[in-house]
Amino acid sequence: MIHKRRRERIWPYVLVFGLVILFIITVFFAFGNFFRYRKILDDYSALKKFVESKLNGYEAKLNDLESKFGPNSVLDKYILSVNYLKNFGADLEYILNNIEDEPGTGYFMVFVVGNEPSWVTVKDDKKTYFSREIYPGLSKYKFYYFKSPKIMTDYDIIVPPDADIVVGKAGKVYLLFYGVGSSFHPTKIVHIEDMKVNNLMKTFSLYVPGR
């Protein structure tokens, strides 16, 4: 009986002791989980800051590239400026070419009809003076067969009066002659019906002083 009573008295203390141990273990794991959670949050925060810094860096680079290569960018303005100057230079050449019509010279121009360009070559037995594609309409080139103009441009081609002309599209090319002593209007318009015309001066009865 005595031992039974002792066991009955000790049991509540064992139960309390067990509860205390369980509480301590629970608190220990709770603190452990708390610190692990804090570490996860710190790692996430660090990773987030790293990613945001990289994204901000890429955004800055993209903005810089757009400012240099995008619409209305420095490169875009540069290309427009180069094209403008190039076109202006070409137009200036054409203006200089036509600023003064000199009656003391003789030259002809090429006119291509239709919707397709035609290849035009001016040459003789010794040399090819001009050979390229000319688009429909009146070409800007002037072919001087008697004397050179006072102002020479890229549109002025010096050719001998007895040169030959070869065209890619026969029947689509006209020659407008500005004879020696005339000004502002063509004195002769001829139709090139064959792919080759020999000796322009003889074929079209061109007046060339001294010949």
Secondary structure, DSSP 8 states (H G I E B T S, - for coil): -HHHHHHHHHHHHHHHHHHHHHHHHHHHHHHHHHHHHHHHHHHHHHHHHHHHHHHHHHHHHHHHHHHHHSTTSHHHHHHHHHHHHHHHHHHHHHHHHHS---TTSEEEEEEE-SSS-EEEEEE-SS-EEEEEEE-SEE-S-EEEEES--SS--TTEEE--TT-EEEESSTTSEEEEEE-TT--SS-SEEEEE-SSEE--HHHHTT---TT-
